[in-house]
Amino acid sequence: MIKHPQAQAGLAQRPWLIAVAIAAAVSLWLLSGQFGGESAAQAENPADAMHTTANANALMEVQVRQSVAQSIAVEKEIRGRTTPWSEVHLAAETEGRVIEIYRDLGDRVEVGDPILKIDPRAREQILSQARAVRAQRESEYAASQRLYRSRHITDTQVAQAKAALEAARADEKRAELDLESIVLRSPIAGYIEHRAVDVGDYLKVGTVAAKVADISRLKLIAFVSEQDVRDLKVGQAVKLSGPESNGKRIGRMHFVALTSDAATRTYQVEVEIPNPDSLPAGESLRGRIQIGDAPAHKLSIGLLDLGDDGSLGILALPDDEDVVQRYAVKILRTESDQAWFGNLPESLRVIIRGQGFVTSGEPVAVQRVES
């Protein structure tokens, strides 16, 4: 076709219009490639897209260790301090000044040993007079009986003579006891733990002069809860451990209170402890009392999970599925950084790593660790 001469002349005069049209066409082509490139890449690489989806749905991996329950002795634990088996505070039974000391602090005494002596003053004379009066009253009573038989006195007069005799005998006995009381003696075997007086001190009746402690046996005093006291009985063996005992001493439950302390709601128990080595009282001891047997798992205390309600538990997997379960546990016994846990299935897989990232009911990927 032959173009009109004027049109050909117009194009020749405006070459920039042609350049603009070509630039616009190229830009449209480039833009169409940019927006469609990602979809095309995905279509050409479907494996990459599936990998991204699989990562989003991957299971949390945990390490587990197989645990099987063992039968162990179930024990109750008590803690307390030892005291002497008996202590006696010796008080003066008569008044007077101390004139002699027989025993010092720490000395061993037996039953009846003298500890101190009080000035007898006129007590010997008082006793002599009381004995003389008693002898006189005996003679008077004997004479009254003879006179009564000869009908010279009445039976009332005989009764009066007998009453006078009994009064004289009582006065003599009091004088004897008062004289005996000037020597303060120990009523038990033990050691002098305290002496409050010295020679020259004046004692009044009831003044505590010394204390004697018997440590041939010791007494462990402890307080237990209402739940624990139900399992404790007089006569039970108690394994004792402490700084000096090293777990080798055995005591016996001596007393279990039947009523609780009103303030603490706890029950007092006492354990009798033989003490052939005369160990001092006041030692802190821990006692274990076996109350039966139960199945338990020995696990690290670090595996414990604390529930929102304060309950103790562990996270584990049952043997038949890889789904996390939280098991409430009861600590039956502790050993250093491990403990024996009760209330668990006979066999289970305990999560030992990764338990902080999973929750009960969650399926997991399992990596087993040999014991």
C-alpha positions as CSV (number, residue, x, y, z in Angstrom):
1,M,0.0,0.0,0.0
2,I,1.2,3.5,-0.9
3,K,0.9,5.9,2.1
4,H,-0.1,9.4,1.7
5,P,2.9,11.6,1.3
6,Q,1.7,13.9,4.1
7,A,1.4,11.1,6.7
8,Q,4.9,9.8,5.8
9,A,6.2,13.2,6.3
10,G,4.6,13.5,9.8
11,L,6.2,10.3,11.1
12,A,9.5,11.3,9.8
13,Q,9.2,14.6,11.6
14,R,8.2,12.9,15.1
15,P,10.7,9.9,15.7
16,W,10.3,10.3,19.6
17,L,6.8,8.8,19.4
18,I,8.2,5.6,18.1
19,A,10.8,5.4,20.9
20,V,8.1,5.9,23.6
21,A,5.9,3.1,22.1
22,I,8.8,0.6,22.1
23,A,9.8,1.5,25.7
24,A,6.3,0.9,26.9
25,A,6.1,-2.5,25.3
26,V,9.4,-3.6,26.9
27,S,8.3,-2.5,30.3
28,L,5.0,-4.4,30.1
29,W,6.9,-7.6,29.2
30,L,9.4,-7.2,32.1
31,L,6.6,-6.6,34.6
32,S,4.7,-9.7,33.5
33,G,7.8,-11.8,34.1
34,Q,8.4,-10.4,37.7
35,F,4.9,-11.0,39.0
36,G,4.6,-14.5,37.5
37,G,8.1,-15.7,38.4
38,E,7.4,-17.0,42.0
39,S,4.4,-19.0,40.9
40,A,6.3,-20.5,38.1
41,A,9.2,-21.4,40.4
42,Q,6.8,-23.1,42.8
43,A,5.2,-25.0,39.9
44,E,8.6,-26.1,38.7
45,N,9.8,-27.2,42.3
46,P,6.9,-28.9,44.1
47,A,9.3,-30.8,46.4
48,D,10.5,-27.6,48.0
49,A,6.9,-26.6,48.8
50,M,6.2,-30.0,50.5
51,H,9.4,-29.6,52.6
52,T,8.2,-26.3,53.9
53,T,4.8,-27.7,55.0
54,A,6.5,-30.8,56.6
55,N,8.7,-28.6,58.8
56,A,5.7,-26.7,60.1
57,N,4.1,-30.0,61.2
58,A,7.2,-31.7,62.7
59,L,6.9,-33.5,66.2
60,M,8.9,-32.3,69.1
61,E,11.7,-34.7,69.8
62,V,12.3,-36.0,73.4
63,Q,14.8,-38.4,74.9
64,V,13.4,-41.1,77.1
65,R,14.7,-43.8,79.4
66,Q,12.9,-47.0,80.3
67,S,12.1,-47.3,84.0
68,V,10.7,-50.4,85.7
69,A,9.3,-50.3,89.3
70,Q,11.1,-52.1,92.1
71,S,9.8,-53.1,95.5
72,I,11.2,-50.9,98.3
73,A,10.7,-50.5,102.0
74,V,8.3,-47.6,102.7
75,E,9.6,-45.5,105.5
76,K,8.4,-42.6,107.6
77,E,11.0,-40.1,108.6
78,I,11.1,-38.1,111.8
79,R,13.6,-35.5,113.0
80,G,14.4,-34.3,116.4
81,R,16.9,-33.8,119.2
82,T,18.1,-36.1,121.9
83,T,17.6,-35.5,125.6
84,P,18.7,-37.5,128.6
85,W,16.5,-40.4,129.4
86,S,15.8,-38.7,132.8
87,E,16.7,-35.6,134.6
88,V,16.3,-34.8,138.3
89,H,16.4,-31.4,139.9
90,L,17.4,-31.9,143.5
91,A,15.8,-29.5,145.9
92,A,16.5,-29.0,149.6
93,E,14.0,-30.7,151.9
94,T,15.2,-28.9,155.0
95,E,16.5,-25.5,155.8
96,G,20.1,-24.6,156.6
97,R,23.6,-23.6,155.5
98,V,25.7,-25.8,153.2
99,I,28.7,-27.1,155.1
100,E,30.1,-29.7,152.7
101,I,30.1,-30.5,148.9
102,Y,30.7,-34.2,147.9
103,R,30.3,-34.0,144.1
104,D,31.4,-31.6,141.5
105,L,30.1,-30.8,138.0
106,G,30.5,-33.7,135.6
107,D,31.0,-36.3,138.4
108,R,29.3,-39.7,138.1
109,V,26.9,-40.6,140.8
110,E,25.0,-43.8,141.7
111,V,21.6,-44.1,143.4
112,G,21.9,-42.8,147.0
113,D,25.3,-41.0,146.6
114,P,25.6,-37.9,148.7
115,I,26.0,-34.6,146.8
116,L,26.0,-32.0,149.6
117,K,25.4,-31.6,153.4
118,I,23.5,-29.0,155.3
119,D,24.5,-27.9,158.9
120,P,22.6,-30.2,161.2
121,R,22.5,-27.6,164.0
122,A,20.3,-28.9,166.8
123,R,18.7,-31.6,164.8
124,E,20.6,-34.4,166.8
125,Q,19.3,-33.0,170.1
126,I,15.8,-32.6,168.7
127,L,15.9,-36.3,167.7
128,S,17.2,-37.4,171.1
129,Q,14.5,-35.5,172.8
130,A,11.8,-37.0,170.5
131,R,13.1,-40.5,171.2
132,A,13.0,-39.8,175.0
133,V,9.4,-38.5,174.8
134,R,8.4,-41.6,172.7
135,A,9.9,-43.9,175.3
136,Q,8.1,-42.1,178.1
137,R,4.8,-42.4,176.3
138,E,5.3,-46.1,175.7
139,S,5.7,-46.6,179.5
140,E,2.6,-44.5,180.2
141,Y,0.6,-46.5,177.8
142,A,1.8,-49.8,179.2
143,A,0.9,-48.5,182.7
144,S,-2.6,-47.5,181.6
145,Q,-3.3,-50.9,180.3
146,R,-2.4,-52.5,183.7
147,L,-4.5,-50.0,185.5
148,Y,-7.4,-50.6,183.2
149,R,-7.2,-54.3,183.8
150,S,-7.4,-53.7,187.6
151,R,-10.3,-51.3,187.0
152,H,-8.5,-48.2,188.3
153,I,-9.0,-46.1,185.1
154,T,-11.5,-46.0,182.3
155,D,-11.1,-47.1,178.7
156,T,-11.2,-43.5,177.7
157,Q,-8.0,-42.8,179.7
158,V,-6.3,-45.8,178.0
159,A,-7.2,-44.4,174.6
160,Q,-5.7,-41.0,175.6
161,A,-2.5,-42.7,176.6
162,K,-2.3,-44.5,173.3
163,A,-3.0,-41.2,171.3
164,A,-0.1,-39.5,173.2
165,L,2.2,-42.4,172.3
166,E,1.3,-42.2,168.6
167,A,2.0,-38.5,168.6
168,A,5.3,-39.0,170.2
169,R,6.2,-41.7,167.6
170,A,5.3,-39.2,164.8
171,D,7.4,-36.5,166.3
172,E,10.3,-38.9,166.5
173,K,9.9,-39.9,162.8
174,R,9.8,-36.2,161.7
175,A,13.0,-35.6,163.6
176,E,14.7,-38.6,162.0
177,L,13.6,-37.4,158.5
178,D,14.7,-33.9,159.2
179,L,18.1,-35.1,160.2
180,E,18.4,-37.4,157.2
181,S,17.5,-34.5,154.9
182,I,20.6,-32.5,155.7
183,V,22.4,-34.8,153.2
184,L,21.2,-34.3,149.6
185,R,21.4,-37.6,147.8
186,S,20.9,-38.5,144.1
187,P,17.8,-40.6,143.5
188,I,19.1,-41.8,140.1
189,A,22.4,-42.9,138.5
190,G,23.9,-40.3,136.2
191,Y,26.1,-37.2,136.0
192,I,26.1,-33.9,137.9
193,E,24.9,-31.5,135.2
194,H,24.3,-28.4,137.3
195,R,25.1,-27.3,140.8
196,A,23.6,-24.0,142.0
197,V,25.2,-23.7,145.5
198,D,28.5,-23.9,147.2
199,V,29.8,-24.2,150.8
200,G,28.4,-21.3,152.9
201,D,25.2,-20.8,150.9
202,Y,21.9,-20.9,152.8
203,L,19.2,-23.2,151.4
204,K,15.5,-22.9,152.0
205,V,13.1,-25.7,151.6
206,G,12.4,-26.2,147.9
207,T,15.6,-24.5,146.6
208,V,17.0,-26.4,143.7
209,A,20.6,-27.2,144.5
210,A,21.7,-29.5,141.7
211,K,20.7,-31.4,138.6
212,V,21.5,-35.0,137.8
213,A,21.1,-36.4,134.2
214,D,20.9,-40.1,133.3
215,I,22.4,-40.6,129.8
216,S,22.7,-44.4,129.9
217,R,19.8,-44.1,127.5
218,L,18.7,-41.2,125.4
219,K,15.3,-40.0,124.3
220,L,14.7,-38.6,120.8
221,I,11.7,-36.2,120.9
222,A,10.1,-35.4,117.6
223,F,6.7,-34.0,116.3
224,V,4.8,-35.5,113.4
225,S,1.7,-34.7,111.4
226,E,-1.7,-36.3,111.7
227,Q,-1.1,-38.2,108.5
228,D,2.2,-39.7,109.7
229,V,1.2,-40.5,113.3
230,R,-1.3,-43.1,112.1
231,D,1.6,-45.3,110.9
232,L,3.6,-45.1,114.1
233,K,3.3,-47.5,117.0
234,V,5.1,-48.2,120.2
235,G,7.8,-50.8,119.8
236,Q,8.7,-50.1,116.1
237,A,12.4,-50.1,115.2
238,V,13.9,-46.7,114.3
239,K,17.0,-46.4,112.2
240,L,18.9,-43.3,113.4
241,S,21.4,-41.2,111.5
242,G,23.2,-38.1,112.5
243,P,26.7,-36.5,112.9
244,E,27.8,-39.2,115.5
245,S,25.6,-42.1,114.6
246,N,26.3,-42.7,110.9
247,G,23.1,-44.7,110.5
248,K,24.3,-47.6,112.7
249,R,22.2,-46.8,115.8
250,I,18.8,-48.5,116.3
251,G,16.2,-47.1,118.6
252,R,12.6,-48.2,119.6
253,M,9.5,-46.2,119.5
254,H,8.7,-45.6,123.2
255,F,5.8,-43.2,123.1
256,V,3.2,-41.9,120.6
257,A,0.9,-39.2,121.7
258,L,-2.8,-39.7,121.3
259,T,-3.7,-36.0,121.2
260,S,-2.2,-33.2,119.2
261,D,-0.6,-30.0,120.3
262,A,-3.3,-27.3,120.2
263,A,-1.0,-24.7,118.7
264,T,1.0,-26.8,116.1
265,R,-1.5,-29.6,115.4
266,T,1.3,-32.1,115.6
267,Y,1.8,-35.2,117.7
268,Q,4.8,-35.8,120.0
269,V,6.7,-39.1,119.7
270,E,9.6,-40.4,121.7
271,V,12.3,-42.9,120.7
272,E,14.3,-44.8,123.2
273,I,18.0,-45.0,122.2
274,P,20.6,-47.1,123.9
275,N,23.7,-45.1,124.8
276,P,26.6,-47.5,125.8
277,D,29.2,-45.0,124.7
278,S,27.7,-42.2,126.9
279,L,27.3,-39.8,123.9
280,P,26.1,-36.4,125.0
281,A,22.5,-35.4,124.7
282,G,21.3,-32.6,122.4
283,E,22.3,-34.2,119.1
284,S,20.1,-33.7,116.0
285,L,19.0,-37.0,114.6
286,R,16.9,-38.3,111.7
287,G,14.9,-41.5,112.3
288,R,13.4,-43.8,109.7
289,I,10.6,-46.2,110.5
290,Q,9.7,-49.0,108.1
291,I,6.0,-49.3,107.7
292,G,5.7,-51.6,104.7
293,D,6.7,-52.3,101.1
294,A,5.6,-50.6,97.8
295,P,6.6,-50.5,94.1
296,A,8.6,-47.4,93.2
297,H,10.8,-45.9,90.5
298,K,14.2,-44.5,91.3
299,L,14.5,-41.2,89.4
300,S,16.4,-37.9,89.5
301,I,14.7,-35.2,91.6
302,G,15.4,-32.8,88.7
303,L,12.7,-34.6,86.6
304,L,9.9,-33.4,88.9
305,D,7.2,-31.2,87.3
306,L,5.4,-28.8,89.6
307,G,1.8,-28.4,88.6
308,D,-0.2,-25.2,88.8
309,D,-2.0,-26.5,91.9
310,G,1.4,-27.3,93.6
311,S,1.2,-31.0,92.9
312,L,4.3,-33.0,92.0
313,G,4.5,-35.1,88.9
314,I,6.7,-36.3,86.1
315,L,6.3,-36.3,82.3
316,A,6.6,-39.8,80.7
317,L,5.3,-41.9,77.9
318,P,3.3,-45.1,78.4
319,D,4.9,-48.2,76.8
320,D,2.2,-48.4,74.1
321,E,2.1,-44.9,72.6
322,D,4.3,-41.9,72.0
323,V,2.0,-39.4,73.7
324,V,3.2,-37.3,76.7
325,Q,1.4,-38.0,80.0
326,R,1.8,-36.3,83.3
327,Y,1.8,-38.7,86.2
328,A,1.2,-37.4,89.8
329,V,3.8,-38.9,92.1
330,K,4.4,-39.5,95.7
331,I,7.9,-39.3,97.1
332,L,8.5,-42.5,99.2
333,R,12.2,-42.0,99.9
334,T,15.0,-39.7,99.0
335,E,18.7,-40.6,98.4
336,S,21.0,-37.6,97.7
337,D,19.8,-36.1,94.4
338,Q,17.5,-39.0,93.6
339,A,14.2,-40.2,95.0
340,W,11.9,-43.2,94.9
341,F,8.6,-42.2,93.4
342,G,5.3,-44.1,94.0
343,N,1.9,-44.0,92.3
344,L,3.3,-44.8,88.9
345,P,2.7,-47.7,86.4
346,E,5.0,-50.7,86.7
347,S,6.8,-49.7,83.5
348,L,7.0,-46.5,81.6
349,R,9.4,-44.3,79.5
350,V,10.5,-41.3,81.5
351,I,11.3,-38.1,79.5
352,I,14.8,-37.1,80.6
353,R,15.4,-34.4,78.0
354,G,12.9,-32.0,76.3
355,Q,10.2,-32.2,79.0
356,G,10.2,-28.5,79.3
357,F,9.0,-28.1,75.8
358,V,6.1,-30.5,75.7
359,T,2.7,-30.8,77.5
360,S,0.5,-33.7,78.5
361,G,-1.5,-35.1,75.6
362,E,1.1,-34.0,73.0
363,P,2.5,-36.6,70.5
364,V,6.3,-36.6,70.3
365,A,9.1,-38.1,68.4
366,V,11.1,-40.4,70.7
367,Q,14.8,-41.0,71.0
368,R,15.5,-43.7,73.5
369,V,18.5,-43.6,75.8
370,E,19.8,-46.8,77.3
371,S,20.1,-46.9,81.1
